[in-house]
Amino acid sequence: MSTDAEELKARLKKLNARATQAKMDLHDLSEDLPTNWEKIPEVAQRCHEAHAMLMDARKAVAAAT
């Protein structure tokens, strides 16, 4: 496997962990509603961005392999 593919897979692993954490943060926020309701846009945006980056990385890995 080339170094580029290995780097892509390592990045994918990190992004997957970040997306999973963002999902859990959003879940935890929803469990506590209405407490901290004003944080919904911030937490949701962070979750959306993490998953968008993850999907892009998955496409890059698929294209490289």
Sine and cosine of phi, psi and omega as CSV:
sin_phi,cos_phi,sin_psi,cos_psi,sin_omega,cos_omega
0.00,0.00,0.65,-0.76,-0.02,-1.00
-0.97,0.26,0.34,-0.94,0.01,-1.00
-0.88,0.47,-0.63,0.78,0.01,-1.00
-0.87,0.49,-0.69,0.72,0.01,-1.00
-0.91,0.42,-0.63,0.78,0.04,-1.00
-0.91,0.42,-0.65,0.76,0.03,-1.00
-0.91,0.42,-0.64,0.77,0.03,-1.00
-0.89,0.45,-0.67,0.74,0.01,-1.00
-0.93,0.38,-0.60,0.80,0.06,-1.00
-0.91,0.41,-0.66,0.75,0.04,-1.00
-0.90,0.43,-0.65,0.76,0.02,-1.00
-0.87,0.50,-0.67,0.74,0.00,-1.00
-0.89,0.46,-0.69,0.73,0.02,-1.00
-0.91,0.40,-0.68,0.74,0.00,-1.00
-0.92,0.39,-0.57,0.82,0.05,-1.00
-0.89,0.45,-0.67,0.74,0.03,-1.00
-0.90,0.43,-0.66,0.75,0.01,-1.00
-0.91,0.42,-0.68,0.73,0.01,-1.00
-0.91,0.42,-0.64,0.77,0.03,-1.00
-0.90,0.44,-0.68,0.73,0.03,-1.00
-0.90,0.43,-0.66,0.75,0.02,-1.00
-0.89,0.46,-0.64,0.77,0.05,-1.00
-0.88,0.47,-0.68,0.73,0.00,-1.00
-0.92,0.39,-0.61,0.79,0.05,-1.00
-0.89,0.46,-0.67,0.74,0.02,-1.00
-0.91,0.41,-0.67,0.74,0.04,-1.00
-0.88,0.48,-0.73,0.68,0.00,-1.00
-0.88,0.47,-0.65,0.76,0.03,-1.00
-0.88,0.48,-0.70,0.72,-0.02,-1.00
-0.91,0.42,-0.56,0.83,0.02,-1.00
-0.91,0.42,-0.50,0.86,-0.08,-1.00
-1.00,-0.08,-0.01,1.00,-0.02,-1.00
-0.86,0.51,0.61,-0.79,0.20,0.98
-1.00,0.05,0.01,1.00,0.07,-1.00
-0.86,0.50,0.70,-0.71,0.02,-1.00
0.88,0.47,0.44,0.90,-0.01,-1.00
-0.83,0.56,-0.49,0.87,-0.04,-1.00
-0.94,0.35,-0.22,0.98,0.02,-1.00
-1.00,0.05,-0.06,1.00,-0.05,-1.00
-0.80,0.60,-0.79,0.61,-0.04,-1.00
-0.86,0.50,-0.66,0.75,-0.02,-1.00
-0.90,0.44,-0.76,0.65,-0.04,-1.00
-0.93,0.37,-0.65,0.76,0.01,-1.00
-0.91,0.42,-0.65,0.76,0.03,-1.00
-0.89,0.45,-0.69,0.73,0.03,-1.00
-0.88,0.47,-0.65,0.76,0.02,-1.00
-0.91,0.40,-0.70,0.72,0.01,-1.00
-0.87,0.49,-0.73,0.69,0.00,-1.00
-0.90,0.45,-0.67,0.74,0.00,-1.00
-0.88,0.47,-0.67,0.74,-0.02,-1.00
-0.96,0.28,-0.54,0.84,0.07,-1.00
-0.90,0.44,-0.69,0.72,0.03,-1.00
-0.91,0.42,-0.62,0.78,0.03,-1.00
-0.89,0.46,-0.71,0.70,-0.01,-1.00
-0.89,0.45,-0.65,0.76,0.06,-1.00
-0.89,0.46,-0.66,0.75,0.00,-1.00
-0.92,0.40,-0.62,0.78,0.04,-1.00
-0.89,0.45,-0.64,0.77,0.05,-1.00
-0.90,0.44,-0.66,0.75,0.00,-1.00
-0.90,0.43,-0.67,0.75,0.03,-1.00
-0.90,0.43,-0.68,0.73,0.01,-1.00
-0.89,0.46,-0.63,0.78,0.00,-1.00
-0.94,0.33,-0.50,0.87,-0.04,-1.00
-0.99,0.15,-0.31,0.95,-0.05,-1.00
-0.95,-0.30,0.00,0.00,0.00,0.00
